[in-house]
């Protein structure tokens, strides 16, 4: 009787095991990761929540799975599986029919903190001051690679004293802080400026001003364009584009910094210091001098900001889709946008994994040996695939009695010995890390699937690597 139950359980495992098609486009994956920096913040680090992404990846491997090659082998050796096929004959799917793939996690969608989105109260802005309101002229650049603002002084971007909040009540919880010795003034908390308040001074900017202060004059300011065209490309980097009027967007967003000059070297150093960063974007942005939201003075003066955004995706001309927006009637404009990518990028191996082998822009299409696949929105991060693979192996080992029984029939295909980590793009913009788990080791020469052909170029593969892994390793790291 016990043998009967073991066989039925084995059949259930085989019936439930996922098997990917050549490429199942992750159209239904909820992509709620940031697509770029929030408005009104001076810097943003930790935009990518790797711990959360690792948890999502591990969840994808939380159920037993087996490869299709093993299913067919067991069917040929055991009459029990013929019974299982008959039992399922009245259903829409049988034991050896490829199952629909689930990609990543499917939480309830939430608003994306994309360009133009709001932000929570931020710490005091960095020091500095706006240049005197003269005609466009280049500023003296700081020491290359050291163009970050120095904290200390308060913002000098004050609105005229005649500007007042409109239909606004200060409801921030910290306004009741007993540490504040005096009555809190609009636009401040305990003496520090909150840039989200109406009419509040915005953080200091370091770009030369445009005169006259109009959108067209800003767009055509030759000083900004010369900065972009004359900027030196840092060593070890390739320039992707020069002097565009839009900045990069995508799911590979990692963080943002403001600079005191147009300095790609400083931005490159920030990228080198950030995990999973493979590219960066430097540009000049026209922003309001004070917050025009619910402010009686709608026609805010402008400032020019040097911005640096970091990316875990290919920085390309096609991904430069953010060409500005409106902030309470003030037109935010982007100019002098340069993009850069690391040369010869090779990701570091995750725990218990081999050094990666590049597959270029192709996927391995070996359905019979694939345990499963998943796609997780965000930057390119092969450690997600390692977590998925190791968790899947761990779950399969926990069914040890089942694996022993299946080995009687020659079934040893439930262990992942290699995974592929690829970065997908959608319509030219970074989307997420795509993982495939294999019970057999393949070579880069066997990666011959070009997903752009089957999807009419809607989907593409920016980069792809295979990793061998210890089949006995557990996912017990990165949490």
N, C-alpha and C positions, 0 to 999 in steps of 0.2 A: 504493500500500500504506500509505503514511504517513497518507493521508486516512482510510483505513478505521480505523486505530488511533486517530486523533483523534476520530472519530465515536463509536467504542466507549467511549473514555475520557469523552467528553462525556455519553454515555448513562449511564455509571456514576455520574457526578456528579449528574445529575438524579435517578437512581433512589435515591441515598443521601440526598438533601436532605430535611431535616426540615420538616414542616408541622404546626403545632399545631392541635388541635381547638379548639372554642370555649373550653373550659377543661379541661385535663387535671390533675386534682388531684394534687399531688405526694405521694401517700400513701406511696410507697416511698423517699422521701428520708430518709437517715439524719441525724437531728437530734441531734448530739452537742455542741452548744454549751452553755455555762453558762446555767442558767435563773434564777440569782440568786446572792447572795454565799455564799461558803463559811462554815462555822461556825468561830468561834474566831479570826477575823482582824479587826484594827482598821480596816483600809482595804484596798481592792483597786482598782488602776487597771490599765488595759489588758486588761480581761476580754475585749474584742473584738479578735481577731487579724485586722486588716484586710489585712495582707500575705498571709496564708494564704487569706483569702476572695477576694482579687483573683486569686491563682493558680488557685483553683478556677474562678472565673468565666472566666478566659482559657482554661483547658483546655476549657471548653464550646464554644469557637469554634476548636478546633485542627484541625478537618476541614473541607474545602470544603463549602459549602452554597449552595443556590439557592432562589428563591421558586417557588411552585406556578404562578403566572401564566406564568413563563418556560417551565416544563416544557410546558404546554399549547401555547404558541406554537411551541416547537421541534418538538413532535410534528406540528403541522399543516404545518410547512414542510419537514420532512425525512423521507424514507421509512425512514431508518436507525432512527428511533425506533419505527416500526411493527415492525421486526425485533426490536428490544429487547423490545417488549411480548410478541411471540410467544415469544421466548426464555424469558421469565419466566412464561409462561402456566401452567406446571405447578407454580408455587410458590404459597405462601399470600398473597404480596403482589406487586403489579405496580408498574411504574415510576411510575404516577401515583396510587397509593393512599397516603393519608396514613400516615406511619410512626408507631409508638409513640414518645412523647417521653421523653427522659431528662432529669431535672432535677438540676442541681447535681452533686455528687460522691457516690459511694457507698462510702466507706471502711468498714472493719470497725468495727461499733459499739463504743464504749468508754463506760465509766461516766460519767454526767453529773455534773460538779461542782455539783450543785444544793444547795438548802437542806438542811442536815443532813449534807452531805458533809464529808470530812476535809480537812485542809490541811497543807502542808509547814511546817517550822519558819519562824517569822516573825521580823522584827527586833524589837528591844525595843519595848514598848508606849509610847504617849505618856504625858505627865505628867498629873497631876491627883490627885484623891482622892475617895473616896466621901463623901457627906454623912453627918453623925452620925446614928445610928440613932434618929431621933425619928419622930413621926407624920407622915403625909403633909402636906407643905406646899410651896408653889411656891418655886422657887429664883429668885434675882435673875438676870434674863436678861442676857447680855453685849451688847455693842454689836451691833445687828442686822447680819447679814452677816459677822460675824467670830466665829463660834461653833465654830471648829475647835480641837481640843486642841493644846497647846503641848508639843513633845517635851522630855524632860529627866529627870524623876523616874521611879523604878521604881514598879511597881504596889504598891498597898496592900491588894489583895484576897487576903490570905494565908489559907490554911487553918489550922485549929487545929494546934498542934504534935503532937497525938496522931494526926493523919491520916498514914498511910503508904501507899506504893504496894503493890499486891497483884499477885503473879505478874508482875512487870515487870522487864526488864533494859534499861538505857539503852544503846541500840545506835546512837545518832546518830553519824555519822562524825566530827563536830567534837569529840566528847568526847576524842579522842586528839590534839587540837590542841596542839602543844608551847608555843603562846603562853599557854596556861592555866597559871598559876604554881602553883596548888594543886589538890588532888583535887576533881573536879567533884562538886557536890552535886545530889541529885535535884531536878528542877524548874529547874535553871539550866544555862547553858553559859557559861563564863568570866565568871560573875557576873551574867549577864542571864537573865531568866526566859524559859523556853520554855513557852508556855501549853498546848502539847500533852502535856506530861508529866503523869502522874497526880498529882493533888492540887495541881498548879501554880496559882499565882495567875493570875487572868485580868486582862486590861487594865482600867484604871480606867474607872469609869462615872460619869456626871454627873447622872443622874435622881434625884429625891427618892425615898427608899425607901418601901415599903409596910409598914405595921404594922397587923395581924399579917402575918407573912411567909408568906402562903398564895396559892395560885393564884386562888381566888375573890376574895380581897381585892384582888389586883393587877388582875384584870379589871374590878372595880367601883370602882377608885380614882378619885374625882371629879377629882382634881388632873390626872391624865393626860388625861381626856376634855375638861376645860376648856381645856387647852393646844391640843388639836386644834380645838375649835369656835371658839376666840377668835383663832387664828393668822391673821395678815394675808396675803392673797394677793399675791405679788410682782407688780410692774408688768410687763405683757407676758405674763402667764400666766393660764390659765383653770384653776379648780379643778374636778377631775373627780369627787372624792368626799371626804367628810368623816367622820372618826372611825369608820372600820371596824375590825374585829378581825382583819384579815388584811393581809398586804403583797403587793406585785405580784410576779408570776412571768412568765417568758416568754423567748423566744429573743433579745429585744432588749436583754438585760442588758449594761450597759457598765461598771459599777463601783459601789463602795460606800465611804462615809465615815461615821465616827462623829462626832457633834457634842457640844458641851458644853451645849447647850440645844435646846429645840424651836424651830428657826429655819429656816423655809422659804426665807428670803432667801439664807442661806449655801448651802443645797442648790441653789437656782436658779443661783447664781454658779458652782458646780461644774459644773452642766450646761452653762452657757454656755461654759465653758472646755474642754469635752469634745466632740470631733468626733462627729457623728451623733447627739448627744443631743437629744431632743425632749420629754422628760418626766422627772419625778422623783417619788419617794415618800418621805415623812417619817413616822416612826412611833416608838413606844416599845416596847421589847422586854424581857421578863423573861429574864435569863440567869443561869447559876450564877456565884457569886463565885469559886469555884475549880473546877478540872477534876475532875468526878466519875468520869471514866473510869478504871477499875482503881485506884480510891482506896478506902481502908478507910472513909472517911467519905462515905457515899452521899447523905446529906441536906444538900446544899450550901445555904448561904444564897443569897439572890437579890440581884441588882443590877438597876437600871433603866437601859437604854441608849437614847440618842437616835440614831436611825439615818437615813441618807440614801442611797437607791439611785438610780442614774441609768439611763435607758432610752432606747433608740432605737426605740421602738414607742409606740403610744397607751397611755397610762396610764388604765385604765378600771376601773370597779367589777367587771366580769367578769374582768379579769386579776388581781384581788386574790384569789389562791387559796391563798397560804401562810398558814395559820392556826396555825402553830407545829409543834413536834415534841418528841420526848423525847431527852434526852442522858443516857444511863446512868441512867435513872430520874428525872432532873430534867425537869420540864415547862417548855419554852420557850413563852412566851405573847406575842402581839402585840396591842397596843391603840393607840388614838389615831392610826390610819393615815389620812393625807391624801395625795391624789394630784393632780398638776398637769401640764398640757400647755402647750407654747408656743403663743401665739396666731399665726395666719396664717403657719404655718411654710412656708418655701420652701427647698428644698435648694440648695446652691451648685452651679454647673455644673462637671462634671468637665473635664479638659483636652480641648481641641478640640471642645467641645460648646457649644450655645447655652444661653441661659437657659431654664429649664423652664417648661412650661405645665401647669397643673393640670387633671387629668381627674376630679377628685373621687374617688369610690369606684368608678369603672368602668374596664374594660379596653377596648382597641380590638380588635375581632374582624374582622380582615381577612386571612383565611387565604391568599388567593392571593398576597399581597405579603409574607408572613412567612418569613424565613429560618430562624428557630428560636426556641426559648424555653428558659429554665432558671429554677430556683428555688434560692436559696442560703440556708440557715438562718442567722439572726443578726439584727442590727438593720437598720433601713432604711438602705440605702447605695446610691444611684444610681451611684456610681463603679464598682460591680461590673458593672452593665449596660454602662457605657462600655467597661470592659476587655473584656468579652465581645464587644461590637460591633466594637471596633477590632481585636481579635485575629482575629475572623472575616473582616473586610475584608482584613487583612494576609495571611491564609492564602489567600483567594480571589485576591488580586493575585499571589501567588507562583505561581499556575497561569496565568501570563500568556498563554502560548501557547494554553491551553485557552479562556481568555476571548476571545481574538482570533478563534479559529475559531467560537466560539458566536455572536459578533456577526454573523457572516455570515447567521445565521438570525434576526437581530433580537433576540438574547438579551442583555440588559444588566441583568438583575435579580439579579445576584449581589452587588451592593454595598449595604450597609446605610447609609441616609441618615437614619434616625430610629429611636430605640428608646424603649420605654416601660419605666419603672421603677415598680413598684407594691409595696406592702407587704401581705403576706398575713397573716391571722390564722386560727387553727384553734380552733374552739370558744371564741371570744372572747379567745384569748391569742395574742400576737405569735408569728409563725412565721419569716418570712424575706422576702428581696427577690426579687420575681418580675420577670424580664426578657423582653421580646419585641423582636425585631429586624425592621425593616421596610425594604423597598426603595422605598417611596413615602412621602411625607410626608402626615400626616393632621392633623386639627384636634381639639381637645378635644370639639367637638360630635359627632364621629364615634365617641367612646368611649361605647358604649351597652351593654356587656356587664356585667351584675350577676351575679357568680359565686355570690352567696348564694342566688339563686333556684334554680339548677341543682344546688346541693349541700345543699339543705334547711337552710341557715344553718350548716352545719358549717364551711364556708370563707367568708371575707369579705375585702374589700379595705379597708384602713384609709386609704390615700392612694395617689394615682397621678399620675405626671407623664410628659410626653413631652419628649424632647430631640432636636434636630437635631444631626448631627455631620458633621465633615469626613470624607468617604469615603476620603480618602487618608492619614488620620492613623494612626499606628502605636501599639500599646500598648507604651510604653517608659517608663512612669512608675509610681510607687507601689510599687516593688519594692526 
